Amino acid sequence: MDRDSIAFLPESLVLSVEEIDRQHGALFSLLADIKAACLRSNALPPELAAGLIDFLHEHFRTEERLAALAGYNFAVHDRKHLEMVSAIEKGLSEVVTEAQDVFSVLRYVEYWFERHIAEEDRPLGAFLRRTVR
């Protein structure tokens, strides 16, 4: 993991799967950047919102690839990814139309990251550590 990932990824959420941990750290770092930008401008910069969605899709493809290589049944995990990215996209679009407060949506996104890593990614990480050398 690089220094930035270590700074933004809580130790309790480290899976000890380097590629996934690095991306998780980058997601928390990106979320911190989005919060800082929103505090400066009191608005959600569209390019940061789009960047978050793009990075989530990239990260989900990484997990799917690693799971497939290891023979992990990823169907339920994948469904959770699709549901969450849909909810995040909806929340971000509601921020743009001012139907939602940006900081409420960002708190939800951060909570989801933490919960998803702790509940869904932890079993994937354990499986990968056992099967991939």
Phi and psi in radians as a Rosetta constraint file:
Dihedral C 1 N 2 CA 2 C 2 CIRCULARHARMONIC -1.449 0.35
Dihedral N 2 CA 2 C 2 N 3 CIRCULARHARMONIC 3.006 0.35
Dihedral C 2 N 3 CA 3 C 3 CIRCULARHARMONIC -1.059 0.35
Dihedral N 3 CA 3 C 3 N 4 CIRCULARHARMONIC -0.727 0.35
Dihedral C 3 N 4 CA 4 C 4 CIRCULARHARMONIC -1.094 0.35
Dihedral N 4 CA 4 C 4 N 5 CIRCULARHARMONIC -0.713 0.35
Dihedral C 4 N 5 CA 5 C 5 CIRCULARHARMONIC -1.090 0.35
Dihedral N 5 CA 5 C 5 N 6 CIRCULARHARMONIC -0.735 0.35
Dihedral C 5 N 6 CA 6 C 6 CIRCULARHARMONIC -1.083 0.35
Dihedral N 6 CA 6 C 6 N 7 CIRCULARHARMONIC -0.670 0.35
Dihedral C 6 N 7 CA 7 C 7 CIRCULARHARMONIC -1.176 0.35
Dihedral N 7 CA 7 C 7 N 8 CIRCULARHARMONIC -0.571 0.35
Dihedral C 7 N 8 CA 8 C 8 CIRCULARHARMONIC -1.816 0.35
Dihedral N 8 CA 8 C 8 N 9 CIRCULARHARMONIC -0.306 0.35
Dihedral C 8 N 9 CA 9 C 9 CIRCULARHARMONIC -1.680 0.35
Dihedral N 9 CA 9 C 9 N 10 CIRCULARHARMONIC 2.010 0.35
Dihedral C 9 N 10 CA 10 C 10 CIRCULARHARMONIC -1.014 0.35
Dihedral N 10 CA 10 C 10 N 11 CIRCULARHARMONIC 2.426 0.35
Dihedral C 10 N 11 CA 11 C 11 CIRCULARHARMONIC -0.952 0.35
Dihedral N 11 CA 11 C 11 N 12 CIRCULARHARMONIC -0.625 0.35
Dihedral C 11 N 12 CA 12 C 12 CIRCULARHARMONIC -1.150 0.35
Dihedral N 12 CA 12 C 12 N 13 CIRCULARHARMONIC -0.250 0.35
Dihedral C 12 N 13 CA 13 C 13 CIRCULARHARMONIC -1.841 0.35
Dihedral N 13 CA 13 C 13 N 14 CIRCULARHARMONIC 0.082 0.35
Dihedral C 13 N 14 CA 14 C 14 CIRCULARHARMONIC -1.268 0.35
Dihedral N 14 CA 14 C 14 N 15 CIRCULARHARMONIC 2.230 0.35
Dihedral C 14 N 15 CA 15 C 15 CIRCULARHARMONIC -1.694 0.35
Dihedral N 15 CA 15 C 15 N 16 CIRCULARHARMONIC -0.195 0.35
Dihedral C 15 N 16 CA 16 C 16 CIRCULARHARMONIC 1.114 0.35
Dihedral N 16 CA 16 C 16 N 17 CIRCULARHARMONIC 0.595 0.35
Dihedral C 16 N 17 CA 17 C 17 CIRCULARHARMONIC -2.133 0.35
Dihedral N 17 CA 17 C 17 N 18 CIRCULARHARMONIC 1.784 0.35
Dihedral C 17 N 18 CA 18 C 18 CIRCULARHARMONIC -0.894 0.35
Dihedral N 18 CA 18 C 18 N 19 CIRCULARHARMONIC -0.855 0.35
Dihedral C 18 N 19 CA 19 C 19 CIRCULARHARMONIC -1.103 0.35
Dihedral N 19 CA 19 C 19 N 20 CIRCULARHARMONIC -0.741 0.35
Dihedral C 19 N 20 CA 20 C 20 CIRCULARHARMONIC -1.214 0.35
Dihedral N 20 CA 20 C 20 N 21 CIRCULARHARMONIC -0.782 0.35
Dihedral C 20 N 21 CA 21 C 21 CIRCULARHARMONIC -1.056 0.35
Dihedral N 21 CA 21 C 21 N 22 CIRCULARHARMONIC -0.706 0.35
Dihedral C 21 N 22 CA 22 C 22 CIRCULARHARMONIC -1.075 0.35
Dihedral N 22 CA 22 C 22 N 23 CIRCULARHARMONIC -0.761 0.35
Dihedral C 22 N 23 CA 23 C 23 CIRCULARHARMONIC -1.213 0.35
Dihedral N 23 CA 23 C 23 N 24 CIRCULARHARMONIC -0.687 0.35
Dihedral C 23 N 24 CA 24 C 24 CIRCULARHARMONIC -1.040 0.35
Dihedral N 24 CA 24 C 24 N 25 CIRCULARHARMONIC -0.783 0.35
Dihedral C 24 N 25 CA 25 C 25 CIRCULARHARMONIC -1.045 0.35
Dihedral N 25 CA 25 C 25 N 26 CIRCULARHARMONIC -0.721 0.35
Dihedral C 25 N 26 CA 26 C 26 CIRCULARHARMONIC -1.138 0.35
Dihedral N 26 CA 26 C 26 N 27 CIRCULARHARMONIC -0.623 0.35
Dihedral C 26 N 27 CA 27 C 27 CIRCULARHARMONIC -1.129 0.35
Dihedral N 27 CA 27 C 27 N 28 CIRCULARHARMONIC -0.780 0.35
Dihedral C 27 N 28 CA 28 C 28 CIRCULARHARMONIC -1.137 0.35
Dihedral N 28 CA 28 C 28 N 29 CIRCULARHARMONIC -0.640 0.35
Dihedral C 28 N 29 CA 29 C 29 CIRCULARHARMONIC -1.130 0.35
Dihedral N 29 CA 29 C 29 N 30 CIRCULARHARMONIC -0.781 0.35
Dihedral C 29 N 30 CA 30 C 30 CIRCULARHARMONIC -1.073 0.35
Dihedral N 30 CA 30 C 30 N 31 CIRCULARHARMONIC -0.732 0.35
Dihedral C 30 N 31 CA 31 C 31 CIRCULARHARMONIC -1.089 0.35
Dihedral N 31 CA 31 C 31 N 32 CIRCULARHARMONIC -0.693 0.35
Dihedral C 31 N 32 CA 32 C 32 CIRCULARHARMONIC -1.103 0.35
Dihedral N 32 CA 32 C 32 N 33 CIRCULARHARMONIC -0.707 0.35
Dihedral C 32 N 33 CA 33 C 33 CIRCULARHARMONIC -1.105 0.35
Dihedral N 33 CA 33 C 33 N 34 CIRCULARHARMONIC -0.720 0.35
Dihedral C 33 N 34 CA 34 C 34 CIRCULARHARMONIC -1.114 0.35
Dihedral N 34 CA 34 C 34 N 35 CIRCULARHARMONIC -0.782 0.35
Dihedral C 34 N 35 CA 35 C 35 CIRCULARHARMONIC -1.044 0.35
Dihedral N 35 CA 35 C 35 N 36 CIRCULARHARMONIC -0.789 0.35
Dihedral C 35 N 36 CA 36 C 36 CIRCULARHARMONIC -1.075 0.35
Dihedral N 36 CA 36 C 36 N 37 CIRCULARHARMONIC -0.746 0.35
Dihedral C 36 N 37 CA 37 C 37 CIRCULARHARMONIC -1.115 0.35
Dihedral N 37 CA 37 C 37 N 38 CIRCULARHARMONIC -0.694 0.35
Dihedral C 37 N 38 CA 38 C 38 CIRCULARHARMONIC -1.171 0.35
Dihedral N 38 CA 38 C 38 N 39 CIRCULARHARMONIC -0.660 0.35
Dihedral C 38 N 39 CA 39 C 39 CIRCULARHARMONIC -1.131 0.35
Dihedral N 39 CA 39 C 39 N 40 CIRCULARHARMONIC -0.672 0.35
Dihedral C 39 N 40 CA 40 C 40 CIRCULARHARMONIC -1.183 0.35
Dihedral N 40 CA 40 C 40 N 41 CIRCULARHARMONIC -0.717 0.35
Dihedral C 40 N 41 CA 41 C 41 CIRCULARHARMONIC -1.931 0.35
Dihedral N 41 CA 41 C 41 N 42 CIRCULARHARMONIC -0.129 0.35
Dihedral C 41 N 42 CA 42 C 42 CIRCULARHARMONIC 0.944 0.35
Dihedral N 42 CA 42 C 42 N 43 CIRCULARHARMONIC 0.601 0.35
Dihedral C 42 N 43 CA 43 C 43 CIRCULARHARMONIC -2.657 0.35
Dihedral N 43 CA 43 C 43 N 44 CIRCULARHARMONIC 2.804 0.35
Dihedral C 43 N 44 CA 44 C 44 CIRCULARHARMONIC -1.636 0.35
Dihedral N 44 CA 44 C 44 N 45 CIRCULARHARMONIC 1.972 0.35
Dihedral C 44 N 45 CA 45 C 45 CIRCULARHARMONIC -1.124 0.35
Dihedral N 45 CA 45 C 45 N 46 CIRCULARHARMONIC 2.111 0.35
Dihedral C 45 N 46 CA 46 C 46 CIRCULARHARMONIC -0.984 0.35
Dihedral N 46 CA 46 C 46 N 47 CIRCULARHARMONIC -0.611 0.35
Dihedral C 46 N 47 CA 47 C 47 CIRCULARHARMONIC -1.198 0.35
Dihedral N 47 CA 47 C 47 N 48 CIRCULARHARMONIC -0.536 0.35
Dihedral C 47 N 48 CA 48 C 48 CIRCULARHARMONIC -1.298 0.35
Dihedral N 48 CA 48 C 48 N 49 CIRCULARHARMONIC -0.665 0.35
Dihedral C 48 N 49 CA 49 C 49 CIRCULARHARMONIC -1.091 0.35
Dihedral N 49 CA 49 C 49 N 50 CIRCULARHARMONIC -0.790 0.35
Dihedral C 49 N 50 CA 50 C 50 CIRCULARHARMONIC -1.124 0.35
Dihedral N 50 CA 50 C 50 N 51 CIRCULARHARMONIC -0.682 0.35
Dihedral C 50 N 51 CA 51 C 51 CIRCULARHARMONIC -1.093 0.35
Dihedral N 51 CA 51 C 51 N 52 CIRCULARHARMONIC -0.669 0.35
Dihedral C 51 N 52 CA 52 C 52 CIRCULARHARMONIC -1.102 0.35
Dihedral N 52 CA 52 C 52 N 53 CIRCULARHARMONIC -0.824 0.35
Dihedral C 52 N 53 CA 53 C 53 CIRCULARHARMONIC -1.097 0.35
Dihedral N 53 CA 53 C 53 N 54 CIRCULARHARMONIC -0.774 0.35
Dihedral C 53 N 54 CA 54 C 54 CIRCULARHARMONIC -1.051 0.35
Dihedral N 54 CA 54 C 54 N 55 CIRCULARHARMONIC -0.762 0.35
Dihedral C 54 N 55 CA 55 C 55 CIRCULARHARMONIC -1.153 0.35
Dihedral N 55 CA 55 C 55 N 56 CIRCULARHARMONIC -0.679 0.35
Dihedral C 55 N 56 CA 56 C 56 CIRCULARHARMONIC -1.037 0.35
Dihedral N 56 CA 56 C 56 N 57 CIRCULARHARMONIC -0.800 0.35
Dihedral C 56 N 57 CA 57 C 57 CIRCULARHARMONIC -1.068 0.35
Dihedral N 57 CA 57 C 57 N 58 CIRCULARHARMONIC -0.736 0.35
Dihedral C 57 N 58 CA 58 C 58 CIRCULARHARMONIC -1.079 0.35
Dihedral N 58 CA 58 C 58 N 59 CIRCULARHARMONIC -0.781 0.35
Dihedral C 58 N 59 CA 59 C 59 CIRCULARHARMONIC -1.110 0.35
Dihedral N 59 CA 59 C 59 N 60 CIRCULARHARMONIC -0.736 0.35
Dihedral C 59 N 60 CA 60 C 60 CIRCULARHARMONIC -1.099 0.35
Dihedral N 60 CA 60 C 60 N 61 CIRCULARHARMONIC -0.672 0.35
Dihedral C 60 N 61 CA 61 C 61 CIRCULARHARMONIC -1.119 0.35
Dihedral N 61 CA 61 C 61 N 62 CIRCULARHARMONIC -0.651 0.35
Dihedral C 61 N 62 CA 62 C 62 CIRCULARHARMONIC -1.083 0.35
Dihedral N 62 CA 62 C 62 N 63 CIRCULARHARMONIC -0.853 0.35
Dihedral C 62 N 63 CA 63 C 63 CIRCULARHARMONIC -1.082 0.35
Dihedral N 63 CA 63 C 63 N 64 CIRCULARHARMONIC -0.727 0.35
Dihedral C 63 N 64 CA 64 C 64 CIRCULARHARMONIC -1.088 0.35
Dihedral N 64 CA 64 C 64 N 65 CIRCULARHARMONIC -0.752 0.35
Dihedral C 64 N 65 CA 65 C 65 CIRCULARHARMONIC -1.096 0.35
Dihedral N 65 CA 65 C 65 N 66 CIRCULARHARMONIC -0.835 0.35
Dihedral C 65 N 66 CA 66 C 66 CIRCULARHARMONIC -1.115 0.35
Dihedral N 66 CA 66 C 66 N 67 CIRCULARHARMONIC -0.688 0.35
Dihedral C 66 N 67 CA 67 C 67 CIRCULARHARMONIC -1.104 0.35
Dihedral N 67 CA 67 C 67 N 68 CIRCULARHARMONIC -0.766 0.35
Dihedral C 67 N 68 CA 68 C 68 CIRCULARHARMONIC -1.107 0.35
Dihedral N 68 CA 68 C 68 N 69 CIRCULARHARMONIC -0.731 0.35
Dihedral C 68 N 69 CA 69 C 69 CIRCULARHARMONIC -1.083 0.35
Dihedral N 69 CA 69 C 69 N 70 CIRCULARHARMONIC -0.564 0.35
Dihedral C 69 N 70 CA 70 C 70 CIRCULARHARMONIC -1.611 0.35
Dihedral N 70 CA 70 C 70 N 71 CIRCULARHARMONIC -0.128 0.35
Dihedral C 70 N 71 CA 71 C 71 CIRCULARHARMONIC 1.393 0.35
Dihedral N 71 CA 71 C 71 N 72 CIRCULARHARMONIC 0.491 0.35
Dihedral C 71 N 72 CA 72 C 72 CIRCULARHARMONIC -1.549 0.35
Dihedral N 72 CA 72 C 72 N 73 CIRCULARHARMONIC 2.311 0.35
Dihedral C 72 N 73 CA 73 C 73 CIRCULARHARMONIC -1.261 0.35
Dihedral N 73 CA 73 C 73 N 74 CIRCULARHARMONIC 1.904 0.35
Dihedral C 73 N 74 CA 74 C 74 CIRCULARHARMONIC -1.787 0.35
Dihedral N 74 CA 74 C 74 N 75 CIRCULARHARMONIC 0.055 0.35
Dihedral C 74 N 75 CA 75 C 75 CIRCULARHARMONIC -1.040 0.35
Dihedral N 75 CA 75 C 75 N 76 CIRCULARHARMONIC -0.853 0.35
Dihedral C 75 N 76 CA 76 C 76 CIRCULARHARMONIC -1.181 0.35
Dihedral N 76 CA 76 C 76 N 77 CIRCULARHARMONIC -0.751 0.35
Dihedral C 76 N 77 CA 77 C 77 CIRCULARHARMONIC -1.051 0.35
Dihedral N 77 CA 77 C 77 N 78 CIRCULARHARMONIC -0.778 0.35
Dihedral C 77 N 78 CA 78 C 78 CIRCULARHARMONIC -1.070 0.35
Dihedral N 78 CA 78 C 78 N 79 CIRCULARHARMONIC -0.743 0.35
Dihedral C 78 N 79 CA 79 C 79 CIRCULARHARMONIC -1.047 0.35
Dihedral N 79 CA 79 C 79 N 80 CIRCULARHARMONIC -0.713 0.35
Dihedral C 79 N 80 CA 80 C 80 CIRCULARHARMONIC -1.116 0.35
Dihedral N 80 CA 80 C 80 N 81 CIRCULARHARMONIC -0.676 0.35
Dihedral C 80 N 81 CA 81 C 81 CIRCULARHARMONIC -1.071 0.35
Dihedral N 81 CA 81 C 81 N 82 CIRCULARHARMONIC -0.833 0.35
Dihedral C 81 N 82 CA 82 C 82 CIRCULARHARMONIC -1.095 0.35
Dihedral N 82 CA 82 C 82 N 83 CIRCULARHARMONIC -0.735 0.35
Dihedral C 82 N 83 CA 83 C 83 CIRCULARHARMONIC -1.096 0.35
Dihedral N 83 CA 83 C 83 N 84 CIRCULARHARMONIC -0.751 0.35
Dihedral C 83 N 84 CA 84 C 84 CIRCULARHARMONIC -1.239 0.35
Dihedral N 84 CA 84 C 84 N 85 CIRCULARHARMONIC -0.757 0.35
Dihedral C 84 N 85 CA 85 C 85 CIRCULARHARMONIC -1.123 0.35
Dihedral N 85 CA 85 C 85 N 86 CIRCULARHARMONIC -0.589 0.35
Dihedral C 85 N 86 CA 86 C 86 CIRCULARHARMONIC -1.115 0.35
Dihedral N 86 CA 86 C 86 N 87 CIRCULARHARMONIC -0.774 0.35
Dihedral C 86 N 87 CA 87 C 87 CIRCULARHARMONIC -1.142 0.35
Dihedral N 87 CA 87 C 87 N 88 CIRCULARHARMONIC -0.698 0.35
Dihedral C 87 N 88 CA 88 C 88 CIRCULARHARMONIC -1.157 0.35
Dihedral N 88 CA 88 C 88 N 89 CIRCULARHARMONIC -0.774 0.35
Dihedral C 88 N 89 CA 89 C 89 CIRCULARHARMONIC -1.053 0.35
Dihedral N 89 CA 89 C 89 N 90 CIRCULARHARMONIC -0.733 0.35
Dihedral C 89 N 90 CA 90 C 90 CIRCULARHARMONIC -1.090 0.35
Dihedral N 90 CA 90 C 90 N 91 CIRCULARHARMONIC -0.815 0.35
Dihedral C 90 N 91 CA 91 C 91 CIRCULARHARMONIC -1.063 0.35
Dihedral N 91 CA 91 C 91 N 92 CIRCULARHARMONIC -0.764 0.35
Dihedral C 91 N 92 CA 92 C 92 CIRCULARHARMONIC -1.154 0.35
Dihedral N 92 CA 92 C 92 N 93 CIRCULARHARMONIC -0.666 0.35
Dihedral C 92 N 93 CA 93 C 93 CIRCULARHARMONIC -1.186 0.35
Dihedral N 93 CA 93 C 93 N 94 CIRCULARHARMONIC -0.575 0.35
Dihedral C 93 N 94 CA 94 C 94 CIRCULARHARMONIC -1.208 0.35
Dihedral N 94 CA 94 C 94 N 95 CIRCULARHARMONIC -0.506 0.35
Dihedral C 94 N 95 CA 95 C 95 CIRCULARHARMONIC -1.132 0.35
Dihedral N 95 CA 95 C 95 N 96 CIRCULARHARMONIC -0.763 0.35
Dihedral C 95 N 96 CA 96 C 96 CIRCULARHARMONIC -1.059 0.35
Dihedral N 96 CA 96 C 96 N 97 CIRCULARHARMONIC -0.693 0.35
Dihedral C 96 N 97 CA 97 C 97 CIRCULARHARMONIC -1.514 0.35
Dihedral N 97 CA 97 C 97 N 98 CIRCULARHARMONIC 0.072 0.35
Dihedral C 97 N 98 CA 98 C 98 CIRCULARHARMONIC 1.127 0.35
Dihedral N 98 CA 98 C 98 N 99 CIRCULARHARMONIC 0.419 0.35
Dihedral C 98 N 99 CA 99 C 99 CIRCULARHARMONIC -1.461 0.35
Dihedral N 99 CA 99 C 99 N 100 CIRCULARHARMONIC -0.302 0.35
Dihedral C 99 N 100 CA 100 C 100 CIRCULARHARMONIC -2.344 0.35
Dihedral N 100 CA 100 C 100 N 101 CIRCULARHARMONIC 2.607 0.35
Dihedral C 100 N 101 CA 101 C 101 CIRCULARHARMONIC -1.382 0.35
Dihedral N 101 CA 101 C 101 N 102 CIRCULARHARMONIC 2.324 0.35
Dihedral C 101 N 102 CA 102 C 102 CIRCULARHARMONIC -1.028 0.35
Dihedral N 102 CA 102 C 102 N 103 CIRCULARHARMONIC -0.684 0.35
Dihedral C 102 N 103 CA 103 C 103 CIRCULARHARMONIC -1.270 0.35
Dihedral N 103 CA 103 C 103 N 104 CIRCULARHARMONIC -0.525 0.35
Dihedral C 103 N 104 CA 104 C 104 CIRCULARHARMONIC -1.136 0.35
Dihedral N 104 CA 104 C 104 N 105 CIRCULARHARMONIC -0.763 0.35
Dihedral C 104 N 105 CA 105 C 105 CIRCULARHARMONIC -1.139 0.35
Dihedral N 105 CA 105 C 105 N 106 CIRCULARHARMONIC -0.754 0.35
Dihedral C 105 N 106 CA 106 C 106 CIRCULARHARMONIC -1.145 0.35
Dihedral N 106 CA 106 C 106 N 107 CIRCULARHARMONIC -0.639 0.35
Dihedral C 106 N 107 CA 107 C 107 CIRCULARHARMONIC -1.096 0.35
Dihedral N 107 CA 107 C 107 N 108 CIRCULARHARMONIC -0.712 0.35
Dihedral C 107 N 108 CA 108 C 108 CIRCULARHARMONIC -1.100 0.35
Dihedral N 108 CA 108 C 108 N 109 CIRCULARHARMONIC -0.783 0.35
Dihedral C 108 N 109 CA 109 C 109 CIRCULARHARMONIC -1.063 0.35
Dihedral N 109 CA 109 C 109 N 110 CIRCULARHARMONIC -0.811 0.35
Dihedral C 109 N 110 CA 110 C 110 CIRCULARHARMONIC -1.107 0.35
Dihedral N 110 CA 110 C 110 N 111 CIRCULARHARMONIC -0.741 0.35
Dihedral C 110 N 111 CA 111 C 111 CIRCULARHARMONIC -1.050 0.35
Dihedral N 111 CA 111 C 111 N 112 CIRCULARHARMONIC -0.768 0.35
Dihedral C 111 N 112 CA 112 C 112 CIRCULARHARMONIC -1.098 0.35
Dihedral N 112 CA 112 C 112 N 113 CIRCULARHARMONIC -0.754 0.35
Dihedral C 112 N 113 CA 113 C 113 CIRCULARHARMONIC -0.950 0.35
Dihedral N 113 CA 113 C 113 N 114 CIRCULARHARMONIC -0.886 0.35
Dihedral C 113 N 114 CA 114 C 114 CIRCULARHARMONIC -1.097 0.35
Dihedral N 114 CA 114 C 114 N 115 CIRCULARHARMONIC -0.810 0.35
Dihedral C 114 N 115 CA 115 C 115 CIRCULARHARMONIC -1.148 0.35
Dihedral N 115 CA 115 C 115 N 116 CIRCULARHARMONIC -0.751 0.35
Dihedral C 115 N 116 CA 116 C 116 CIRCULARHARMONIC -1.108 0.35
Dihedral N 116 CA 116 C 116 N 117 CIRCULARHARMONIC -0.770 0.35
Dihedral C 116 N 117 CA 117 C 117 CIRCULARHARMONIC -1.093 0.35
Dihedral N 117 CA 117 C 117 N 118 CIRCULARHARMONIC -0.807 0.35
Dihedral C 117 N 118 CA 118 C 118 CIRCULARHARMONIC -1.159 0.35
Dihedral N 118 CA 118 C 118 N 119 CIRCULARHARMONIC -0.666 0.35
Dihedral C 118 N 119 CA 119 C 119 CIRCULARHARMONIC -1.726 0.35
Dihedral N 119 CA 119 C 119 N 120 CIRCULARHARMONIC -0.691 0.35
Dihedral C 119 N 120 CA 120 C 120 CIRCULARHARMONIC -1.762 0.35
Dihedral N 120 CA 120 C 120 N 121 CIRCULARHARMONIC -0.728 0.35
Dihedral C 120 N 121 CA 121 C 121 CIRCULARHARMONIC -1.348 0.35
Dihedral N 121 CA 121 C 121 N 122 CIRCULARHARMONIC -0.509 0.35
Dihedral C 121 N 122 CA 122 C 122 CIRCULARHARMONIC -1.021 0.35
Dihedral N 122 CA 122 C 122 N 123 CIRCULARHARMONIC -0.820 0.35
Dihedral C 122 N 123 CA 123 C 123 CIRCULARHARMONIC -1.112 0.35
Dihedral N 123 CA 123 C 123 N 124 CIRCULARHARMONIC -0.652 0.35
Dihedral C 123 N 124 CA 124 C 124 CIRCULARHARMONIC -1.079 0.35
Dihedral N 124 CA 124 C 124 N 125 CIRCULARHARMONIC -0.803 0.35
Dihedral C 124 N 125 CA 125 C 125 CIRCULARHARMONIC -1.049 0.35
Dihedral N 125 CA 125 C 125 N 126 CIRCULARHARMONIC -0.767 0.35
Dihedral C 125 N 126 CA 126 C 126 CIRCULARHARMONIC -1.079 0.35
Dihedral N 126 CA 126 C 126 N 127 CIRCULARHARMONIC -0.738 0.35
Dihedral C 126 N 127 CA 127 C 127 CIRCULARHARMONIC -1.095 0.35
Dihedral N 127 CA 127 C 127 N 128 CIRCULARHARMONIC -0.792 0.35
Dihedral C 127 N 128 CA 128 C 128 CIRCULARHARMONIC -1.107 0.35
Dihedral N 128 CA 128 C 128 N 129 CIRCULARHARMONIC -0.718 0.35
Dihedral C 128 N 129 CA 129 C 129 CIRCULARHARMONIC -1.114 0.35
Dihedral N 129 CA 129 C 129 N 130 CIRCULARHARMONIC -0.608 0.35
Dihedral C 129 N 130 CA 130 C 130 CIRCULARHARMONIC -1.300 0.35
Dihedral N 130 CA 130 C 130 N 131 CIRCULARHARMONIC -0.570 0.35
Dihedral C 130 N 131 CA 131 C 131 CIRCULARHARMONIC -1.861 0.35
Dihedral N 131 CA 131 C 131 N 132 CIRCULARHARMONIC -0.407 0.35
Dihedral C 131 N 132 CA 132 C 132 CIRCULARHARMONIC -1.889 0.35
Dihedral N 132 CA 132 C 132 N 133 CIRCULARHARMONIC 2.159 0.35
